[in-house]
Amino acid sequence: MSLEGLCLKEEDCPSPTQPQASDDEFDTDSESDEKEESNKETSIPDVYLQACKLVGVVPVSYFIRNYDSTTVNLNHHGLGPLGCKALAIALVADMHINTLELADNHIQAEGAKYLVEMLRVNFTVKHLDLSDNFLKSAGAEHVAKVLLDNISLRSIKLSGNRFTDDDAKYFADALLTNSRMKELDLSHNEFCGKGGEHMGQLLANNEGLEVLDLSWNHLRMKGAVALCAGLKVNMMLTHLDLSWNGFGNEGALAMGEALKFNNTLVHLDLNNNRITNEGVGMLCRGLEFNDTLRVLLLAYNLLTVEGALALVHVVKNTPRVALEEINICNVLVNETFVHLLEVTCQEHPSLDVQYGGVGGFIAKKPPKRVDPMKVIQDYLDQCKLRLWDFFRNIDKDGTMRVPAADFRKAVQQSSIPLDRYQLEELIQRLDRDRTGMVDYRGLADTRKQMMRDHRRQLKKVESRQKKEKQKSDRILKTFQNAVEAVTPRSSMVISPGGAKEDSDGPQHFSATPLSSWHHIVMSNSSRYSVTNLSSEHVHLPSFGGATPCRPTSSPAVRSYSQPNLLDDSPCSSPGKSVSAQGLRSDPEMGYSELSPAAYHLTRSRPALDAKQPVAKAKSKKVKKKKTTKRKD
């Protein structure tokens, strides 16, 4: 389709003052042939070449050769911002390209701005790839405006653009009511804790996103917990990639809680997330209640045979589990695992577990030997004997020093439960100088020390267990607070233009610059001039059968700017645009600034005890007032 087909000639739109043409003044066949030749002269490649000449960049021959294809792959062509501008000028009126790939072209935020202007009037591009283009924060803001204004995009790739925590808010706000976007790739960026909170808000409020890629970010601890809280209430997402994020056991615990309630997720990638056997156990608690997840990737985590056995046990013992693929390709298993997997596959024929091979083992701790000194002390306490009473038959002088041979013989003849190795260890500890004489006073000297050591060891175990329980409770409480923070907003419909930005804030870019460039390029052709374009309409075909309402204007002066395809309602007030969901919004209104409490999913625990010092301060003031009254 040529660009001339989208324009109306001046003679095709007669004015009321101009007399109507007679039958002899109709176009002839020769004139129609000239029109076809002019259509060929003003094709998309010609517009692109003229735009490159005016902008001052070298044209990309690949685009000229493949402009008529539905997929245009311009990855790694070094377009830069100006090359992207020339391409955007050519694509303003294009009607057949639905996939545009511009990865690794260093277009930066300036090039993203030109694409925003182009996509405001081009509603045929459905898939856009802007990976590795150094967009950074300014580019994230421009791309978010595309997600707000464009109604045709279904997938967008923004991998490797150095987006930070604060940039995640742009995407969360833009996709708040956008249910048309199906795939979003934000991998290889720099999202951390706050970015995880914004992504949790995105999952909790968006009702159209089906595929989300957040791999190779820094989602740990609070960020991971907040993201899982949003996943718990999400009802559309089917594929989630969280590999290479450092979730750890904390994130695995939160993910297990989310899987208990999520009933849409089908594919979950947790490769290389520092998850141990303990974290897999927490994850399995959620898998017991999930009946939709089919693919679980856990490769390159800190798993052993125990974690692998736990995963297969869940599938075997829980009939409702729908897992069909488990990837633990770096784990060496043992024969017990192989036998259990064969039994499980008989009940679940579709199950496929990828493991590293047979050769692993379960690390068993050696049985802890009882201290021989403690054995003797327990025996003496049980028989209510003293040390000297026990050894007085061989220690006639009462010096508490006896030969080693006599000491060995006395212990062997008694009923003390010591084996040969414990007895020799005891003799070596009591005869440190190797003099052949055993000084059994050490038994009395170490009695209290052994009791203290035993109590200290018990306290360490209890303290460790208590800390682990407190940590799990803290994560679960944070998770519940995050769920409570995102759940009320999941049922709200907030317009993207709900609140005005300050005068210094970011504004929407107008499509006028690209339109002017487009018409300047058209004016360089032999059949068109700037004066002719100023009196013409540029029409784009309507979408969904809706006819765009034309503004009332005099026939003599006609506008040639691109029409607003979103303004389908004739009843809408001037200056307002109607979104795809029927919500009116002001195009000049920026993102709505929400309160900090709406986005901070995690609530700090010290805030719960913050009332105590305030109460003390009040009591002191009251006391001071009383004392002053008494003095008066």
N, C-alpha and C positions, 0 to 999 in steps of 0.2 A: 504494500500500500504506500503510495507516494504522499508526500506532505501536501502537494497541491490539492489532493482529493479531500483534505480536511478543511480547506479554505473556500470561501465563496468569492467569486469575482465581482467586481463592481457592477458590470453590466448584468450579472445574474440577479442582482437585488435592485430593481428599479425603484426610484423614489416616486412619491405621489405627484410631484410637479413635472416629472419627465413623462412624455407621451409614451403610450404602450407601443411595442414593436408590432409592425405589420407582418403578414405572412411571408413577405419577400425578405424580411430581415432575419429569418431564422438561420441557425448555423448550418453549414454544409458539411459534407463528408470530409472535404479537405481540411476544414477548420478543426473537425474532431481529430484528424490525424495529427495536426499540429499540437493539439492539447495532449495527446498521448506522448508525443516527443518531449513536450515540456515537462510532463510527469516524470519521464525518465531522467531528464536533466536535473530535477530537484529531488532526487532520491536521498535516502538516509546517508549513503556514503558521500554524496556531494555536500550535504549539510555538514557532515563530520569533517571533511577536508577543508571546507571554508572556515569552520570553527577552529580547527588546528592552526590554520593560517593566521586568523585574527588573534588567537591566544598566544601563538608563538611557540608551538610544540611540534614534535615530529609525529605524524600520524602512525597508528598501529595498523600494519597491513593485514593482520589476522582479522581484525574487526571488519575491515572493508570486504574481505573475502567471505566472511561467515555472518554478515549482518542479517541475512534472511533466515538464519537458524533460530529455533526457539531457545537454545542454550548458547550463551556467549561466554567463553572461558578466556579471561584476560589475566589469569594469575601469573605473577612473576614477570610482568612486562614493564615495570618501572614507570608507571604513568605519572606519579607525583600529583600534587594538587591541581596544577594547570591542565595536565592531561586528563584528569578526572573531570575538570570543568568542560573541556571540549567534548568529552564523551556524554556528559549530562545534557549539553546543548543538543546533541544529535538525538538523544533518546527522549526528548520532551514530547514529541508526537509519535513515537514508535508504538505500534499496537500488536506486535507478535512475539517479542522477546519476553519470556516468563522466568528465565533463570539467568542471573547476572553474577558471575564469579570474578571478584576483584581482589583476591588474596595476595598479600606480599607485594604491594604496589607503592607503599609509603605515601599514601594520599593525605595522611594526617587529618587534623580537625578541619582544616580549610576544605579539603576535598570532600569530607563528610557533609559539610554545609551545602556544597553544590548538589550532592546527591539528595539531600533533604528537599531542596527546591524542585528538583526534577521529579521526585516521587510524590510530590503534592499534586501533580497533574497527570502523572503516568500511573495508571492503575492496572497494568498488565504484568508487571514484575511480581512474581510470587515467591521466588527464592533468591536471597541475596547473601553473598559471602564477602565479608570485610575483614577476614582474619589477617593478623600480622601487618597492620597498617599504622601502628603508632598513633592511634586515635587519642588515647589518654583521657583526661577528665573532660576537656572541652568537646572532644569527639563523642564521648558518651552522652553528653547533653544533647548534641545534634541528633544522634541516633534515636534517643528517646522521643524526640519530636516526630521522627518518622513513625514510630510505633503508635503515637497519638493520632496522627493525621491520616496515614495511609490505611486503606481498607482492603488492599489486595495481598499484602505480604502474609505468607504462611510460615516461612522459616527464615532465620537470619543467623549467620555465624559470625561471632565477634571474638574469636579465640586469639590470645596473644596480643592484646592491645593495651596492656599495662593499666587496666582499670583498678582502682583502689576501693577501700571500704565505702567511702562517701559516694563513689560513682554507682554503687549498687542501688542506691536510693532512686536514681533516675529510672532504672528499669522496673523497680517495684512500683513506682508511681505510674509509669507509662502503661504497664500491663495490668493495672488495677481493674479496669473495665474492658480491656481488650481481650475478647474471647476468640478472635480470629487467628492469632498467632498460635501455631502448633508446635514448632521446634525452635529452641533457643540454645545456642552454644556460647558459653562464657568461660570456656576452659583456658588454662594457661594465663590466668590473670592473678591479681594480688588481693583477693577477698580474704579477710581474716574474721575476727569475732563480730564486729559490727556488720560486715558484709554478710555473714551468715544470718544475722537477725533480719536484714532486709530481704534476703532470699527466702527466709521463713515466712515473712509477710507476703512475698510474691506467691508462694505455694498456697498459702491460706486463703488468699483473696482471688487469685486468678481461676477462671472456670473454663479455659480453653487449651492451656498448654499441656501437651502430651509427652514431649521429649525434652529433657533438660540435662545439659552436660556442664558440670562444675568441676571436672577433673583438673588436677594440677593447680589447685589453689592452696590456701592455708587455713582451711576450716578445721579448727580444733576446739576442744573444750566448749566454751559458751557458744561459739559459732556453730559447732556441730549439733549441740543440744537444741538451739533455736531453730535450725533448719529442720531437724526431725520433728519438732513441735508443729511446724507448718505442714509437714508431710502427713501428720496424723489426721488433720482435718481436710486434706486435699482429696478431691473426688474425680480428678481427670488424668493425672499424670500416670503414664504407663512405663516409661523408660527413664531411669535416673542413674547418672554416672558420677560417682563421688570418689573415684580412684585417685591415689597419690595426694591425699589431703591430711594424713596424720590424725584420723578420727580417734584412734586409741580405744581403750576399753570403755571410756566415758561415752564416746559417740556410739559405740556398739550397744551400750545399755539403753541410750535414748532411741536408737534405731529399733531395738527390740520392742520398746514400748509403743513406737509408732506403728510397727507392723501388726500389733494386736488389733488396731482399729482400721488401718488403711485396707481398702478392698478393691483397689484399682491397679496398684503397681504390679508389673509383670516382670520387669528386668531391672536388677539392682547390681551395680558394679562397686565393690568395696576393695578392689585390689590395692595392695601396698598401703595399708592404713594403720600399721602398727597394732593390729589386733592380736591378742594372745588367746590361749585356750580358755582363759577365764572370760574374755570378751565374747568368744564364740558361744560359750554357755549362756551368756546373757542374751545373745542374739537368738538362740534356739528357743528361749522362753517366749519370744514374740512369734516365731515361726509356728509354734504349736497352735496358735489361734488364727493363722493366716491361711487362706485357701485360694489366693490368686497368684502369688509370686511363683514364677516358673524357672527363672534363671537367677542364680546367685553366684557371683564371682568373688572369691576370697583368696586369690593367688598372691604369693609374695607377702604374706603376713607371717607373724611369729607363731605359726601353728605347728603342732606335732601330731603324733598318732592319736592322742587323747581328743584333740579338737576334731579330727576327722571322724573318729568314732561317734562323737556327740552329734555331728551333723547327720550321719546315717541312722543313728538311733531315733532321731526326731522323725525322719521319713518313715521308718519302720513301725514306730509305735503310735503315730498319729495318722489316721486314715484320711483326714481332711487336707493334709499338706499336699500342695500341687506342684512341688519342685520336680523339674525334669532335667535340669543341668546344674551341677555343682563343680566349680573349677577350683581345685587346690593343687595345681600342677607342680608346685615346688615341695610338696609334703611327701616324705617317704613313709609308707605304711608298713604294717606287719601282716602276718598270715591271719590273725584274728579279724582284722579289718576286711581282708579279701573275702573271708568266709561270710562275714556279716553282710557285705555288699551283695554277694551272690544270693543270699536268702532274701534280702530286701528287694532285689530286682525281680524275683519270682512273683512278689506281690505287687510291685510297681515296675512293669516292663519298660516304661518310657524313661526311667531314671538313667542318667548318664553322669558318672562321677569321674573327673579327670584328676589323677593323682600322679606323683612323681615316680613311683616305682615301689617295689617291695624291698625293704632293707631297714626300715625304721624300727624303733623299739620304744617302749614306755620306760622312762627313767624312774627306777625304783630306788628309794632311799634305803641305805643299809640299816638293819635294825640297830637301834642305839643301845650300846652296852651300859649296864648299870654300874655305877661307880662302886668298886669293891669296898672302899671305906664306908660308903653308905650302907652296903649290905651287912657289914659287921655291926655298925651302929644300930641298924634296925633289929638285928638278931639279939643284941644285948638289951635293947629296950623291951623287946618282946619277952625275953626270959628274966627281965629285971635284974640284970647283973652289971657289975662294974668291970672296968678293964682289968684292974689288978686282981679281982676275983677270978677272972677267966684265965689269966696268965700266971697266977701265983704258984702253980705247980712247977713251972719251969723257971720262974723268976724268984729264987729263994731270997735274994738280997733286997728286992724291992726297988731296984734301980731303973726298972722299965726298959732295960736293954737285955735282949736275949739273942742267942745265936740264930742265924737264919734257918739252919736245919731244924732246930727245936721248934721254931715258930711255924715252919711249914708242917711239921709232924703234928703239932697241937691243933692246927686249923683243920688238917685232913681228918683227924680222929674225931673232931667235933661235928655237929650237925649244921654248921654254917653253909648255906647254899652258894659256895664258890667253886667254879671249875678251875682247871689247871692254869688256864691263861690268866684268869683274874687273880689267882693266887700269886703267880710270878710277877704280875704288874704291881700288886700290892707290896711285895717284898722289895722290888726296885724302887718304889716310891718312899718306903720307910728306911731303906739303906742307900741313901744317895751317894755317900762317899765310897761305897763298895768295900766296906771293912769286914763284912761277914756278920755284923751285929745289927739286929733290927731294933730300932728305937720306936716302940709302939706308942710313945707319948704323942706322936703325930696324929694318932687316931682321936685322942681327946682334944688336941688343939684345933683340928679341922672340923670338929662336929658342928660348932656354931656357924663356921664359915660355909659348910655344906648346906645347912638349913637356910642361910641367907641367900646363897646362890640359887637354891631351889625355888624359894619364894620370888626372887628377882626374875627367874626364867618364866614362872607362871604369869607374873605381871606383864612381862614383855609380850607373851602370847595373847593375853587378854587385851592389852593395849592395841596390838596390831589388829585384832579382830574388831575391836571397837572403832578404830579409825576407818577400816574398810567399810563397816556398816554405816558410819556417819557420812563417808564419802558417797556411798550409793544413795543414801537418803537425801543428801544435798543435791545430787544430780537429778533424782526423781522430783524433788521439790522445784528445782529450777525448770525442769521439763514441764511440770504442771502449771507453773506460773507463765511460762511461754505459751502454752496452749490456751490458758485463760486470756492472755493478751491478744492472741490472734483470732480466737473463736468469735467474739462479738462482731468483728469487722468482716467476717466471711459472709455474713448475711446482708451487708450494707452495699449499696450501689452509689459510689462516689464519682462524680464527674471529674474528668482530668482537669477541667478548668474551673474548679470549685472556688478558688480564692485567687485574688490578684497578687502578682509579685510586686515588689518594690520597683521604683523607677530605675534603680540601678541593677535590677535582676535581669536574667536572660529573657530575651524576647523571641517570638517566633519569626523565622525568616520568611520574607515575602517571595513569591515566585516571579516577581517583576524582573530581577536581574537576568535570569535565564531566558525569560520570554523576550526581553529586549535583545539579548545576544542572538536568540533564535531568529528573530525577524531581521536583524542586521545581516545575518548570514543569508537569509532568503532574499534580501534586497540586492545582494551582489549578483544575482542571476540576471539573465538577459530579459526576462519577461516581467520582473517585479521591481518595484521601487518602494522607498519608504513612504512616499505619499500614497501609493496604492494600498499598502498594508494598513495605513492608518484609518482607512475607511472600510475595512473588512472584518468579518467575524471569523474567529478560529474555533471550530466546533470539534469536540471529541465525542465519540459515540457514547450513548447512555448505557449504564450498567443496571442489570436486573429489571429492565423494562421501564424504569422510571425516566421521565423526560425532564431534563433540567429546566427550570423556569428562567426565561430570558428577562433581563432587566429592561424596564421601559426607558427608551431613549429616542431621540429624534432620528429619523431615517438618514439625515444628512451626515451626522456624526455617529460613528459606530465604534465600539471598543474592540480592540484586537487582543486583549489579554486573555489568558487561559481561564475558562469558566471554573467555578467551584463545584465539583461534582458531588460534594457532600451535601450541598444545599438543595436537596430534592424537594423539600416541603415548601409550597408556595405561601404557607401561612407564617413561615419563620420571619422574625423581625430582621431588619437590615443590620449587618455587622455581626450576626450570629451564624454559627454553623451547626448543623445537626449531625451527630455522630451516627455510627452504624447501628447502634442500639436504640436510636430514637431519643437520646438525651441531648438537650440543647447545651451548648457550651460556647463560650467566647473564645475565638481563635487567638486573641491577644492576651488571654489570661494564661499565666504560667502554671507551674505545678503548685498544688495546694500544700501549704506548709502545715504539717500535722504536729501535734504536741510531741515532745520527746518521749512521753510515757507510752505513746502508741507504737513507737518503733523499738524501744528498749525492751526486748522480750524478757531479759533476765533481771530479776529484782534482787538487790543486794540484801544479804542476811543481816548485816549490822543495823540496817534501818529498823528492824523489828524491835531492837533494844534501845532505840534512840530516845525513847520517852523517859527513861529513868533519870539521866542527868538533868533533864528539864524539870522534872518533879522535884528533885533535890534543890534546884535553884529557886523554885517558887517557895518551897518551905523556908528557905533561908530568908527570902524577902519578907515573908509573913512574920517571922520571928523578929526581924529588925523593926518592922512597923510596931509590933507589940511593945518592944523595949522602948521605943521613942515615946509611945503614949504613956508608959509608966513614968518616964522621966518628966514628961510634961505635967 
